[in-house]
Amino acid sequence: MTKDENVEVTGIYSKFWRITLVIVSMLLIFVGPTYVPYVIADILKRDYFASIGIGFILFMIGIGFMVLLIRKKIITV
């Protein structure tokens, strides 16, 4: 490691938190509208349209979270 490298080990801009936040947002985007409605509708035997609505809400939360991460420059595109 050189003296110019600045490795941050705490705070939201550390590598651990950046990776964790990206994984959480990706889980909300991809798992939210696919597996959550399946679990709610088929396994828990609840209303199908309510489960689709919950999946859509989780998808929108994931997209919003990803946009927030990009705007705060926690992840760069």
C-alpha positions in Angstrom: 0.0 0.0 0.0 1.3 3.4 -0.8 1.1 6.5 1.4 -1.3 8.1 -1.1 -4.0 5.5 -0.7 -6.7 6.6 1.8 -8.6 3.5 3.0 -11.6 4.3 5.0 -12.7 1.6 7.5 -15.6 3.3 9.2 -18.6 5.3 8.1 -21.0 4.9 5.2 -18.3 5.4 2.6 -16.3 2.4 3.7 -16.0 -0.6 1.3 -18.0 -2.8 3.6 -21.0 -0.4 3.8 -20.9 0.4 0.1 -21.1 -3.2 -0.8 -23.7 -4.0 1.8 -26.0 -1.1 0.7 -25.7 -2.1 -3.0 -26.6 -5.7 -2.1 -29.6 -4.6 -0.1 -30.9 -2.4 -2.9 -30.3 -5.2 -5.5 -32.2 -7.6 -3.3 -35.1 -5.2 -3.1 -35.1 -4.6 -6.8 -34.8 -8.3 -7.9 -36.2 -10.4 -5.0 -39.0 -8.0 -4.1 -41.1 -8.4 -7.2 -40.3 -12.1 -7.8 -40.0 -14.2 -4.7 -42.0 -12.1 -2.2 -45.3 -12.3 -4.1 -44.7 -16.0 -4.5 -44.2 -16.5 -0.8 -47.2 -14.4 0.1 -49.6 -15.8 -2.4 -48.7 -19.5 -2.6 -47.1 -20.3 0.8 -49.0 -18.0 3.1 -52.2 -18.3 1.0 -53.0 -14.6 0.9 -54.6 -12.5 -1.9 -52.7 -12.7 -5.2 -53.2 -9.0 -6.0 -52.1 -7.8 -2.6 -48.9 -9.8 -3.0 -48.2 -8.3 -6.4 -48.8 -4.9 -4.9 -46.3 -5.6 -2.1 -43.8 -6.8 -4.6 -44.2 -3.6 -6.6 -43.8 -1.5 -3.5 -40.5 -3.3 -2.7 -39.3 -2.8 -6.2 -40.0 0.9 -6.1 -38.2 1.2 -2.7 -35.2 -0.6 -4.2 -35.1 1.7 -7.2 -35.4 4.8 -4.9 -32.7 3.4 -2.7 -30.4 2.9 -5.7 -31.0 6.4 -6.9 -30.2 7.7 -3.5 -26.9 5.8 -3.4 -26.0 7.2 -6.8 -26.9 10.8 -5.9 -24.9 10.6 -2.6 -22.0 9.3 -4.7 -21.7 6.2 -2.5 -21.6 4.3 -5.8 -20.4 5.7 -9.0 -21.8 4.8 -12.4 
